[in-house]
Amino acid sequence: MKIFKKYKNTEYFYPLLILILKSIYQNMKEVQPYRNGKIRFLLLFLASMTVFSNHYSFNNPQALESYMIQDLNISIAQFQLLYTVFALPNIITTFFFGYFVDYFGVKISLIIFSVAILVFQVMVAIGGYVYSYIVILIGRLLFGLASGGLISSLAAILTFWFKGK
């Protein structure tokens, strides 16, 4: 892989990243025999649960709409802006996430985007805790970006595991 050659002589600078990448590269060689087994369906179930939890987090503010409007002192239009900033950037960025997934690999991309979703959802929760509409809005924007990348990564890994089936 390109990334291993690029950072081969600089392992002292990125020791953790290199160890993770080498481990994933070794594991990818061992995956091929399992593509025809029943483990594919476990992967499909886990991918479905990932999409479910992502959509659950996306729709979480809807259940709190009246409380958020009242406590944050915002209008309905401002509340709906939370959904707009989630979805709007993904119109453009989804194309770039495909290149990101191809360059870094599916596993690394899944890890990066999953951790990013966790961090940004916590940011949204903290924004609600401190009654800051701006923090919630920025958190939703970043959460939406990470969500688009996660969906791209899941599509890539499912395509790999179910290719030709």
C-alpha positions in Angstrom: 0.0 0.0 0.0 1.1 3.5 -0.7 0.7 4.7 2.9 3.2 2.1 4.2 5.9 3.2 1.7 5.2 6.8 2.5 5.7 6.5 6.2 8.1 3.5 6.2 11.1 5.6 7.4 9.2 7.8 9.8 7.8 5.2 12.2 9.2 7.2 15.1 6.9 10.1 14.2 3.7 8.1 13.8 4.2 4.9 15.8 0.6 4.2 16.7 -0.7 4.9 13.3 1.9 2.6 11.7 1.1 -0.2 14.1 -2.6 0.0 13.4 -2.1 0.2 9.6 0.3 -2.8 9.6 -2.1 -4.8 11.7 -5.0 -4.0 9.4 -3.0 -4.8 6.3 -2.1 -8.3 7.8 -5.7 -8.9 8.7 -6.9 -8.1 5.2 -4.9 -11.0 3.9 -6.7 -13.4 6.2 -10.2 -12.2 5.3 -10.5 -13.8 1.9 -11.5 -17.3 3.1 -14.3 -16.0 5.2 -16.1 -14.2 2.4 -18.1 -17.3 1.5 -18.9 -18.3 5.1 -21.7 -17.3 7.5 -19.6 -14.6 9.1 -20.8 -12.4 6.2 -24.2 -12.3 7.8 -22.8 -11.2 11.1 -21.1 -8.4 9.3 -24.4 -7.5 7.6 -26.2 -7.5 11.0 -23.5 -5.3 12.5 -23.6 -2.9 9.5 -27.4 -2.7 9.9 -27.1 -1.9 13.6 -24.5 0.8 12.8 -26.9 2.4 10.3 -29.8 2.1 12.8 -27.8 3.7 15.6 -26.7 6.5 13.2 -30.3 7.2 12.2 -31.3 7.0 15.9 -28.8 9.7 16.8 -29.8 11.7 13.7 -33.5 11.8 14.8 -32.8 12.2 18.5 -33.5 15.9 18.6 -37.0 15.4 17.2 -38.2 13.8 20.4 -36.8 16.8 22.3 -38.2 19.5 20.0 -40.5 21.2 22.4 -37.9 21.1 25.2 -35.2 22.4 23.0 -37.3 25.3 21.6 -38.3 26.3 25.1 -35.0 25.8 26.9 -32.7 27.2 24.2 -35.2 30.0 23.3 -35.0 29.2 19.6 -37.7 29.3 16.8 -39.0 26.3 14.9 -36.9 27.4 11.9 -33.8 27.4 14.0 -34.7 24.0 15.3 -35.1 22.7 11.7 -31.7 24.2 10.9 -30.2 21.4 13.0 -31.5 18.9 10.4 -30.4 21.1 7.5 -26.8 21.4 8.6 -26.7 17.7 9.1 -27.8 16.9 5.5 -26.7 19.7 3.3 -22.9 19.2 3.4 -23.4 15.5 2.4 -24.6 16.6 -1.1 -21.0 17.5 -2.0 -18.8 15.7 0.5 -20.0 12.1 -0.3 -17.9 12.1 -3.4 -14.8 13.0 -1.4 -15.5 10.3 1.2 -15.3 7.7 -1.5 -11.8 8.8 -2.3 -10.9 8.9 1.4 -12.2 5.3 1.9 -10.2 4.1 -1.2 -7.0 5.8 0.0 -7.0 4.8 3.7 -9.0 1.6 3.4 -12.3 0.5 4.6 -11.4 -0.6 8.1 -9.4 2.6 8.9 -12.3 4.7 7.5 -14.9 2.9 9.6 -12.8 3.4 12.7 -12.2 7.1 12.0 -15.8 7.9 11.1 -17.2 5.9 14.0 -15.0 7.7 16.5 -15.8 11.0 14.9 -19.5 10.3 15.2 -19.1 9.5 18.8 -17.1 12.6 19.5 -19.5 14.9 17.6 -22.6 13.4 19.2 -21.1 14.0 22.6 -20.4 17.6 21.5 -24.1 17.9 20.7 -25.0 16.5 24.1 -22.6 18.9 25.8 -24.1 21.8 23.8 -27.6 20.7 25.2 -26.2 20.4 28.7 -24.8 24.0 28.6 -27.8 25.4 26.7 -25.6 26.5 23.7 -27.4 26.5 20.4 -24.2 27.3 18.5 -22.3 24.3 20.0 -25.3 22.0 19.1 -25.4 23.4 15.6 -21.6 22.9 15.0 -21.8 19.5 16.5 -24.7 18.5 14.2 -22.8 19.8 11.2 -19.7 17.8 12.0 -21.8 14.8 13.0 -23.5 14.9 9.6 -20.1 15.0 7.8 -18.9 12.0 9.8 -22.2 10.2 9.2 -21.8 10.6 5.4 -18.3 9.1 5.6 -19.5 6.2 7.7 -22.3 5.3 5.2 -19.7 5.4 2.4 -17.4 3.1 4.4 -20.2 0.7 5.1 -21.2 0.6 1.5 -17.6 -0.2 0.5 -17.2 -3.0 3.0 -20.5 -4.6 2.2 -19.7 -4.5 -1.5 -16.4 -6.3 -0.7 -18.0 -9.0 1.4 -21.0 -9.6 -0.8 -19.4 -9.2 -4.2 -20.8 -11.6 -6.7 -23.5 -13.0 -4.3 
